[in-house]
Amino acid sequence: MYYKKSHKEKTINFYAPTFECFACNDTGLVNNSDGLINLYWGDYDKDENGKKFSGGDFAIICHCKKSYQITDENGKVLSGGFRDSQGNINKTNTINGEQAIGCSLTKDQTREIHTQRKNNWAETQKIMNDWRLKNLGKKKPELPYFIQTVKEQLKGVDNLFAMPKGVK
């Protein structure tokens, strides 16, 4: 195991992720962690009462190259992929017959999510780097607004990492 940080990690700079596709974070599956999918499908991952219900709906398959089968130079499959070579979502056999393994937004919608997330990361990188420079050397730095907001929201949580009662 290697435990040394690279030179880049030792700087005070904050670096945004370097994904090729920000819609799926290079996984082939578009997530809804920031709620952007709900701009297109208002009830995605929500129950019949409108309450958030992650995993309640089909996975959304991206349109980027990570959603396709990847093979090496010898044709050996490295990653199975979620789409066939024509771009169709793969299917699987279930007890009820053949079923798609997911669904998909349009290419334009997926591209818009990619662009929005990429821009959001660029903005976060700028905010964090400005904050780090401003607070360099301070013993008690002022928190960025979004970190302070989350900190306030978590104040009511007694012990976030405590084992549930009755579990030994």
TORTORDO-919681 format. One line per 3 residues: number of its first residue (from 1); their letters; for each residue x, y, z of N, C-alpha, C. Coordinates in steps of 0.02 Angstrom, whole numbers. Layout:
<rs>
NUM> a> X Y Z X Y Z X Y Z; ...
</rs>
This chain:
<rs>
1> myy> 42 -59 0 0 0 0 44 62 0; 25 111 -41 63 172 -46 25 226 -8; 57 261 37 22 309 79 44 382 70
4> kks> 90 394 25 114 462 14 68 500 -34; 54 562 -17 15 604 -62 58 628 -119; 27 637 -177 64 666 -233 75 740 -219
7> hke> 121 771 -256 134 842 -247 70 883 -257; 29 864 -306 -33 900 -320 -78 899 -259; -79 844 -222 -123 838 -164 -97 877 -104
10> kti> -36 899 -105 -7 935 -48 -17 1010 -53; -43 1034 -108 -54 1106 -116 -117 1126 -79; -129 1191 -74 -190 1216 -42 -248 1218 -92
13> nfy> -235 1200 -153 -287 1205 -204 -339 1150 -198; -400 1168 -216 -455 1121 -222 -463 1105 -296; -467 1041 -312 -473 1021 -382 -540 987 -394
16> apt> -575 1010 -444 -637 976 -464 -619 910 -496; -666 862 -496 -653 798 -529 -637 808 -603; -604 759 -632 -584 764 -702 -618 711 -745
19> fec> -684 706 -738 -722 658 -777 -725 678 -850; -730 629 -894 -746 644 -964 -820 663 -969; -861 627 -931 -933 639 -932 -957 655 -861
22> fac> -980 716 -852 -1004 737 -787 -1077 716 -775; -1112 695 -827 -1180 670 -818 -1180 605 -779; -1131 562 -793 -1129 496 -759 -1066 486 -718
25> ndt> -1022 535 -714 -958 528 -679 -919 468 -704; -923 457 -769 -887 402 -804 -907 332 -781; -971 325 -759 -995 258 -739 -1042 228 -791
28> glv> -1071 270 -833 -1121 247 -881 -1192 254 -854; -1199 270 -789 -1264 279 -758 -1271 351 -732; -1322 385 -755 -1333 455 -735 -1365 454 -665
31> nns> -1335 491 -618 -1363 493 -550 -1406 556 -542; -1445 556 -489 -1489 613 -475 -1472 645 -408; -1409 640 -388 -1389 665 -322 -1401 740 -314
34> dgl> -1399 777 -368 -1410 849 -366 -1480 869 -390; -1522 821 -407 -1590 835 -427 -1599 859 -498; -1546 859 -538 -1552 886 -607 -1598 843 -651
37> inl> -1602 778 -638 -1647 736 -678 -1719 758 -668; -1735 782 -608 -1804 803 -594 -1825 864 -634; -1777 899 -666 -1795 953 -711 -1831 926 -773
40> ywg> -1816 864 -791 -1846 832 -850 -1901 783 -831; -1889 745 -778 -1938 697 -752 -1951 715 -679; -2003 754 -668 -2017 780 -601 -2026 728 -547
43> dyd> -2051 669 -566 -2064 617 -516 -2011 563 -513; -1954 574 -545 -1902 522 -545 -1875 511 -474; -1871 449 -454 -1848 429 -387 -1889 462 -331
46> kde> -1954 467 -343 -2000 491 -291 -2058 441 -287; -2084 433 -226 -2140 387 -218 -2205 422 -237; -2262 386 -230 -2326 414 -251 -2347 476 -211
49> ngk> -2315 487 -153 -2329 547 -113 -2280 603 -126; -2234 593 -174 -2185 644 -191 -2124 645 -146; -2118 596 -102 -2061 591 -57 -2003 557 -93
52> kfs> -1941 583 -82 -1883 554 -115 -1877 480 -99; -1867 440 -151 -1864 367 -145 -1810 342 -193; -1747 352 -174 -1690 334 -217 -1693 259 -233
55> ggd> -1681 244 -296 -1681 174 -318 -1751 149 -335; -1800 192 -331 -1868 172 -344 -1885 166 -417; -1845 195 -459 -1857 194 -531 -1798 162 -568
58> fai> -1807 148 -632 -1753 120 -672 -1691 164 -670; -1634 133 -678 -1571 170 -686 -1574 207 -752; -1543 266 -754 -1541 305 -816 -1473 293 -848
61> ich> -1475 265 -908 -1414 248 -945 -1390 310 -983; -1327 325 -975 -1297 383 -1008 -1288 369 -1083; -1269 420 -1120 -1256 414 -1192 -1181 416 -1207
64> ckk> -1139 425 -1156 -1067 431 -1168 -1036 363 -1182; -971 363 -1199 -938 300 -1217 -933 251 -1159; -939 275 -1097 -935 230 -1039 -996 185 -1033
67> syq> -1049 202 -1068 -1109 160 -1065 -1108 103 -1116; -1056 102 -1158 -1049 49 -1208 -999 -3 -1186; -1003 -62 -1216 -955 -115 -1202 -884 -92 -1221
70> itd> -837 -107 -1177 -767 -89 -1190 -727 -153 -1196; -688 -157 -1250 -645 -216 -1260 -573 -194 -1269; -528 -241 -1256 -457 -226 -1267 -439 -240 -1340
73> eng> -375 -232 -1358 -354 -241 -1428 -364 -312 -1453; -371 -361 -1408 -383 -430 -1427 -457 -449 -1429; -500 -401 -1415 -571 -414 -1415 -598 -440 -1349
76> kvl> -556 -445 -1298 -578 -467 -1232 -620 -411 -1201; -678 -430 -1174 -723 -381 -1144 -694 -357 -1077; -683 -292 -1072 -659 -262 -1010 -716 -235 -967
79> sgg> -768 -212 -1001 -827 -186 -967 -888 -203 -1010; -939 -231 -979 -997 -256 -1016 -1039 -202 -1049; -1044 -145 -1018 -1083 -90 -1046 -1158 -98 -1035
82> frd> -1194 -44 -1047 -1267 -42 -1038 -1303 -34 -1104; -1265 -20 -1158 -1295 -11 -1224 -1260 -56 -1274; -1298 -75 -1327 -1266 -114 -1380 -1232 -67 -1429
85> sqg> -1202 -94 -1481 -1163 -52 -1527 -1206 -3 -1567; -1272 -14 -1570 -1317 33 -1604 -1344 86 -1556; -1326 82 -1492 -1349 132 -1444 -1412 112 -1406
88> nin> -1438 52 -1421 -1498 29 -1386 -1479 6 -1316; -1523 18 -1268 -1511 -5 -1200 -1517 -81 -1199; -1468 -114 -1167 -1467 -187 -1163 -1529 -211 -1125
91> ktn> -1546 -274 -1138 -1603 -306 -1107 -1580 -366 -1067; -1622 -388 -1022 -1608 -448 -983 -1671 -489 -979; -1664 -553 -969 -1722 -597 -962 -1742 -601 -889
94> tin> -1806 -592 -877 -1834 -597 -809 -1889 -650 -810; -1918 -663 -753 -1973 -712 -751 -2033 -687 -790; -2036 -623 -803 -2091 -593 -842 -2072 -581 -914
97> geq> -2015 -608 -935 -1992 -599 -1004 -1935 -549 -1009; -1921 -528 -1070 -1865 -482 -1082 -1882 -412 -1058; -1833 -380 -1026 -1844 -313 -1000 -1779 -272 -1008
100> aig> -1787 -208 -1023 -1729 -163 -1028 -1697 -156 -959; -1631 -148 -957 -1596 -141 -893 -1598 -70 -866; -1628 -25 -904 -1633 44 -882 -1673 85 -932
103> csl> -1670 150 -924 -1704 196 -969 -1656 253 -985; -1677 301 -1024 -1630 354 -1041 -1665 420 -1055; -1630 473 -1036 -1650 540 -1056 -1630 549 -1129
106> tkd> -1650 602 -1161 -1626 615 -1229 -1552 634 -1226; -1519 630 -1283 -1448 650 -1285 -1440 723 -1266; -1486 766 -1289 -1482 837 -1272 -1491 849 -1197
109> qtr> -1538 814 -1166 -1548 821 -1094 -1487 797 -1055; -1459 741 -1077 -1399 714 -1044 -1340 763 -1052; -1334 792 -1111 -1281 842 -1124 -1291 903 -1081
112> eih> -1353 925 -1071 -1367 982 -1027 -1348 967 -955; -1363 907 -931 -1344 888 -863 -1268 888 -857; -1234 859 -907 -1160 859 -908 -1133 930 -903
115> tqr> -1159 975 -944 -1134 1044 -945 -1148 1079 -879; -1208 1070 -851 -1225 1102 -788 -1180 1077 -732; -1169 1012 -729 -1126 984 -676 -1053 1006 -684
118> knn> -1030 1008 -745 -961 1031 -758 -954 1103 -736; -1003 1145 -753 -1001 1215 -733 -1006 1222 -656; -1047 1181 -625 -1054 1183 -552 -988 1165 -518
121> wae> -953 1115 -545 -888 1096 -517 -837 1152 -526; -838 1185 -584 -792 1241 -595 -806 1297 -546; -869 1311 -534 -887 1363 -485 -865 1344 -414
124> tqk> -877 1280 -396 -856 1256 -330 -780 1261 -323; -744 1243 -374 -671 1247 -372 -649 1319 -360; -680 1366 -394 -662 1437 -385 -679 1459 -314
127> imn> -738 1443 -290 -759 1463 -223 -712 1434 -171; -696 1369 -177 -653 1337 -127 -582 1364 -128; -555 1377 -187 -488 1404 -191 -485 1476 -165
130> dwr> -536 1516 -180 -539 1583 -152 -543 1581 -76; -585 1536 -50 -594 1528 22 -529 1506 55; -495 1457 25 -432 1433 54 -379 1488 56
133> lkn> -374 1527 3 -325 1582 2 -343 1635 54; -407 1651 59 -430 1701 107 -417 1680 179; -422 1615 193 -417 1590 261 -350 1558 276
136> lgk> -303 1564 231 -236 1536 241 -205 1562 306; -187 1517 350 -154 1535 412 -201 1554 469; -266 1559 456 -313 1575 510 -325 1513 553
139> kkp> -330 1523 617 -342 1466 663 -414 1443 659; -461 1489 652 -532 1472 647 -561 1505 585; -554 1473 527 -578 1504 466 -655 1506 462
142> elp> -679 1557 428 -750 1563 414 -768 1510 362; -822 1473 373 -840 1420 326 -876 1449 265; -867 1418 206 -906 1438 148 -981 1427 163
145> yfi> -1024 1466 132 -1096 1464 148 -1126 1394 141; -1106 1356 91 -1137 1291 81 -1114 1240 133; -1054 1246 158 -1031 1202 212 -1066 1222 277
148> qtv> -1073 1287 289 -1107 1311 349 -1180 1288 349; -1212 1290 290 -1282 1268 285 -1289 1195 305; -1246 1152 279 -1249 1081 296 -1234 1070 370
151> keq> -1186 1106 396 -1168 1102 467 -1229 1119 510; -1265 1171 492 -1325 1191 529 -1379 1137 524; -1387 1107 465 -1437 1055 455 -1422 993 496
154> lkg> -1358 979 508 -1339 919 545 -1338 930 621; -1350 991 644 -1349 1003 716 -1400 962 754; -1457 949 724 -1510 911 757 -1497 837 759
157> vdn> -1447 813 724 -1433 742 722 -1388 725 782; -1414 683 827 -1377 668 889 -1308 638 875; -1308 580 844 -1244 548 829 -1252 513 763
160> lfa> -1230 544 710 -1239 521 642 -1212 451 631; -1157 434 665 -1125 370 652 -1136 319 708; -1184 331 753 -1197 284 807 -1234 223 779
163> mpk> -1222 167 810 -1258 105 791 -1330 113 813; -1377 86 775 -1448 89 795 -1457 53 862; -1507 76 899 -1520 45 964 -1536 -29 955
166> gvk> -1511 -70 1000 -1523 -142 997 -1472 -180 956; -1427 -146 921 -1376 -179 882 -1312 -182 923; -1284 -241 928 -1222 -248 968 -1161 -254 925
</rs>
